[in-house]
Amino acid sequence: MDFYTTTPGKEWQNEVVKRAMAGERRPEIARAVGKPLDQVRSVVSYARTKGVEIPHIPTNTCDGSTKRKFALKAETVTQLERHANQRGTRPSMIARAIVETAIRDGLVEQLLDGGPHNG
C-alpha cells in the first residue's frame, strides 16, 4: 500500500488503513493504534471514498454472534457509554463483554442471587 496520508501527526491513519485492508475488525484496530473507534471508522470510510479497497466485515456473524437482541434501560446504557468511550468502543460491546465474562466465569447465579453473601 502506498501511504494513505503524509500529513504530520496523522501517520496513524496509515496503520488503520493497512489493518483494515487486511480484514482486521475495527475495535481491534482502535485498540492497536490507541484511537477512538469512531475515528477509526471515519478513516476507513474516507479511505473507501478515495478508492482504497477495504473489505466489509459483517458485524453479526463474527465470533458466533447472532442477531438476537435485548434492551437495556437508558440509564444503564448511559453508564456503559462512559466505559465504552474510555475504551474506544460502543456501549453494546461493553455489555456483551460483561455478559460473556459473567457466563464464562460462572458468575451468573451469584449475580442473580445477589452475590455470595446470600448463599
C-alpha positions as CSV (number, residue, x, y, z in Angstrom):
1,M,0.0,0.0,0.0
2,D,1.2,3.5,-0.8
3,F,1.0,5.9,2.0
4,Y,-2.6,6.9,2.7
5,T,-1.6,10.2,4.3
6,T,1.7,12.1,4.8
7,T,0.1,14.7,7.0
8,P,2.3,15.3,10.1
9,G,0.6,13.8,13.2
10,K,-1.8,11.7,11.2
11,E,0.5,8.9,10.3
12,W,-1.5,6.6,12.5
13,Q,-4.2,6.6,9.7
14,N,-1.8,4.7,7.5
15,E,-1.8,1.9,10.1
16,V,-5.6,2.0,10.3
17,V,-5.9,1.6,6.5
18,K,-3.3,-1.2,6.4
19,R,-5.0,-3.2,9.1
20,A,-8.5,-2.6,7.6
21,M,-7.3,-3.8,4.2
22,A,-6.0,-6.9,5.9
23,G,-9.6,-7.5,7.2
24,E,-8.9,-6.7,10.9
25,R,-12.0,-5.7,12.9
26,R,-12.4,-2.0,13.7
27,P,-12.4,-2.4,17.5
28,E,-9.1,-4.3,17.4
29,I,-7.6,-1.6,15.1
30,A,-8.8,1.1,17.5
31,R,-7.1,-0.6,20.4
32,A,-3.9,-1.2,18.4
33,V,-3.5,2.4,17.3
34,G,-4.8,3.9,20.5
35,K,-7.6,5.9,18.9
36,P,-11.4,6.0,19.5
37,L,-13.5,3.6,17.4
38,D,-15.4,6.4,15.7
39,Q,-12.1,7.9,14.4
40,V,-11.1,4.5,13.0
41,R,-14.4,4.1,11.3
42,S,-14.2,7.6,9.8
43,V,-10.7,6.9,8.4
44,V,-11.9,3.6,6.9
45,S,-14.9,5.2,5.4
46,Y,-13.0,8.1,3.9
47,A,-10.3,5.7,2.5
48,R,-13.0,3.8,0.7
49,T,-14.3,7.1,-0.9
50,K,-10.7,7.6,-2.2
51,G,-10.7,4.1,-3.8
52,V,-8.9,2.1,-1.2
53,E,-10.3,-1.4,-1.3
54,I,-11.2,-2.4,2.2
55,P,-13.3,-5.5,2.8
56,H,-16.6,-5.1,4.6
57,I,-16.8,-7.2,7.7
58,P,-20.3,-8.4,8.7
59,T,-20.7,-7.4,12.4
60,N,-23.4,-10.0,13.2
61,T,-21.5,-13.2,12.1
62,C,-18.1,-12.9,13.7
63,D,-17.3,-15.0,16.8
64,G,-20.6,-16.9,16.6
65,S,-22.6,-13.7,17.1
66,T,-26.3,-13.8,16.2
67,K,-28.9,-11.2,15.5
68,R,-30.7,-11.7,18.8
69,K,-31.0,-8.5,20.7
70,F,-32.2,-7.4,24.1
71,A,-33.0,-3.9,25.5
72,L,-31.3,-2.1,28.4
73,K,-32.6,0.7,30.4
74,A,-31.5,4.2,29.2
75,E,-29.7,4.9,32.4
76,T,-27.8,1.6,32.1
77,V,-26.6,2.5,28.6
78,T,-25.6,5.9,29.9
79,Q,-23.3,4.2,32.5
80,L,-21.9,1.9,29.8
81,E,-21.2,4.8,27.5
82,R,-18.6,6.2,29.9
83,H,-16.7,2.9,29.9
84,A,-17.1,2.5,26.1
85,N,-15.7,6.0,25.4
86,Q,-12.7,5.2,27.6
87,R,-12.0,2.1,25.5
88,G,-12.9,3.5,22.1
89,T,-15.9,1.1,21.6
90,R,-19.7,1.1,21.8
91,P,-21.8,0.5,24.9
92,S,-23.2,-2.6,23.3
93,M,-19.7,-4.1,23.1
94,I,-19.2,-3.4,26.8
95,A,-22.5,-5.0,27.7
96,R,-21.6,-8.0,25.6
97,A,-18.2,-8.3,27.3
98,I,-19.8,-8.1,30.7
99,V,-22.4,-10.8,29.9
100,E,-19.9,-13.1,28.3
101,T,-17.4,-12.7,31.2
102,A,-20.2,-13.5,33.7
103,I,-21.1,-16.6,31.9
104,R,-17.5,-17.7,31.2
105,D,-16.5,-17.2,34.9
106,G,-19.6,-18.9,36.3
107,L,-20.9,-15.7,38.0
108,V,-24.5,-15.7,36.7
109,E,-26.0,-17.5,39.7
110,Q,-24.2,-15.3,42.1
111,L,-25.3,-12.2,40.3
112,L,-28.9,-13.3,40.1
113,D,-28.9,-14.3,43.8
114,G,-27.5,-11.0,44.9
115,G,-23.9,-12.2,45.4
116,P,-22.1,-14.7,47.6
117,H,-23.4,-13.0,50.8
118,N,-26.9,-14.5,50.2
119,G,-25.6,-18.1,49.8
